[in-house]
Amino acid sequence: MLEAAIEVGRPTLFSMLIIIAAHIPIFTLQRHEGRIFAPMAYSVVSALVGALILSLTLVPLLCSVMLKRNLPEEENFIVRAAKRTYAPALAWALRKPRTVLISAVLA
């Protein structure tokens, strides 16, 4: 489980940094616009930073503590139905790539 948290850590960090960087221009607004939108940008950025810290520290810790039991893997009704539908459709699409490509272009 720790390996999974480490694996998604960097992509999560970079995606949050990109979203935070998108809010930087709001901090440069002056006058009325700055007074209106700056508090929103501070709220969004602080919420994102808090969520990032929790998702990289507390959530993996709680998962490792609370999910220690090795439960047998079971598929529910929805997953079984999706697999019954998806497998034949995927097999057909792999047999007829030209038809799939033409359908995608026409759609």
C-alpha positions as CSV (number, residue, x, y, z in Angstrom):
1,M,0.0,0.0,0.0
2,L,2.9,2.3,0.7
3,E,4.2,1.7,-2.8
4,A,0.9,2.8,-4.2
5,A,1.0,6.1,-2.2
6,I,4.6,6.7,-3.4
7,E,3.7,5.9,-7.0
8,V,0.9,8.5,-7.1
9,G,2.7,11.1,-5.0
10,R,4.6,13.0,-7.8
11,P,1.7,13.1,-10.3
12,T,-0.6,14.4,-7.5
13,L,1.9,17.0,-6.5
14,F,2.4,18.3,-10.0
15,S,-1.3,18.4,-10.8
16,M,-2.0,20.4,-7.7
17,L,0.9,22.7,-8.5
18,I,-0.5,23.3,-12.0
19,I,-3.9,24.2,-10.6
20,I,-2.3,26.5,-8.0
21,A,-0.2,28.1,-10.7
22,A,-3.4,28.8,-12.7
23,H,-4.6,30.9,-9.8
24,I,-1.5,33.1,-9.6
25,P,-2.8,35.7,-12.0
26,I,-5.7,36.4,-9.7
27,F,-3.3,37.5,-7.0
28,T,-1.9,40.2,-9.3
29,L,-5.3,41.9,-9.8
30,Q,-5.6,45.4,-8.4
31,R,-8.4,47.7,-7.2
32,H,-11.9,46.3,-7.1
33,E,-11.1,43.1,-9.0
34,G,-8.4,42.3,-6.6
35,R,-10.6,42.9,-3.6
36,I,-13.3,40.7,-5.1
37,F,-11.3,37.7,-6.4
38,A,-8.2,37.6,-4.1
39,P,-10.1,36.0,-1.2
40,M,-11.4,33.3,-3.5
41,A,-8.0,32.6,-4.8
42,Y,-6.5,32.4,-1.3
43,S,-9.3,30.0,-0.3
44,V,-8.8,27.8,-3.3
45,V,-5.1,27.7,-3.0
46,S,-5.1,27.0,0.8
47,A,-7.7,24.3,0.3
48,L,-5.6,22.6,-2.4
49,V,-2.5,22.8,-0.3
50,G,-4.3,21.3,2.7
51,A,-5.8,18.6,0.6
52,L,-2.4,17.8,-0.9
53,I,-0.8,17.5,2.5
54,L,-3.5,15.3,3.8
55,S,-3.6,13.1,0.7
56,L,0.2,12.5,0.8
57,T,0.5,12.0,4.6
58,L,-2.6,11.2,6.6
59,V,-4.6,9.2,4.1
60,P,-1.9,6.6,3.3
61,L,-1.3,6.3,7.1
62,L,-5.0,5.7,7.8
63,C,-5.3,3.2,5.0
64,S,-2.4,1.2,6.2
65,V,-3.8,1.1,9.7
66,M,-7.4,0.5,8.9
67,L,-7.1,-1.8,5.8
68,K,-4.7,-4.3,7.1
69,R,-7.0,-7.3,6.7
70,N,-6.5,-9.3,3.6
71,L,-10.0,-9.6,2.3
72,P,-10.7,-11.9,-0.6
73,E,-11.3,-10.0,-3.8
74,E,-14.9,-10.2,-4.9
75,E,-16.6,-8.6,-7.9
76,N,-20.0,-7.2,-7.4
77,F,-22.9,-7.4,-9.8
78,I,-22.1,-4.1,-11.6
79,V,-18.5,-5.1,-12.3
80,R,-19.5,-8.6,-13.5
81,A,-22.2,-7.0,-15.8
82,A,-19.7,-4.5,-17.1
83,K,-17.1,-7.2,-17.9
84,R,-19.8,-9.3,-19.7
85,T,-20.6,-6.3,-21.9
86,Y,-17.1,-4.9,-22.3
87,A,-15.2,-8.0,-23.2
88,P,-17.1,-8.9,-26.4
89,A,-17.2,-5.2,-27.4
90,L,-13.4,-4.9,-26.9
91,A,-12.8,-8.2,-28.9
92,W,-15.0,-6.9,-31.7
93,A,-13.2,-3.5,-31.7
94,L,-9.8,-5.2,-31.8
95,R,-10.9,-7.4,-34.7
96,K,-12.2,-4.5,-36.8
97,P,-9.9,-1.5,-36.1
98,R,-10.7,0.2,-39.4
99,T,-14.4,0.2,-38.6
100,V,-13.7,1.6,-35.2
101,L,-11.5,4.4,-36.6
102,I,-14.1,5.3,-39.3
103,S,-16.8,5.4,-36.6
104,A,-14.7,7.6,-34.4
105,V,-13.9,10.1,-37.2
106,L,-17.6,10.3,-38.3
107,A,-18.8,10.8,-34.7
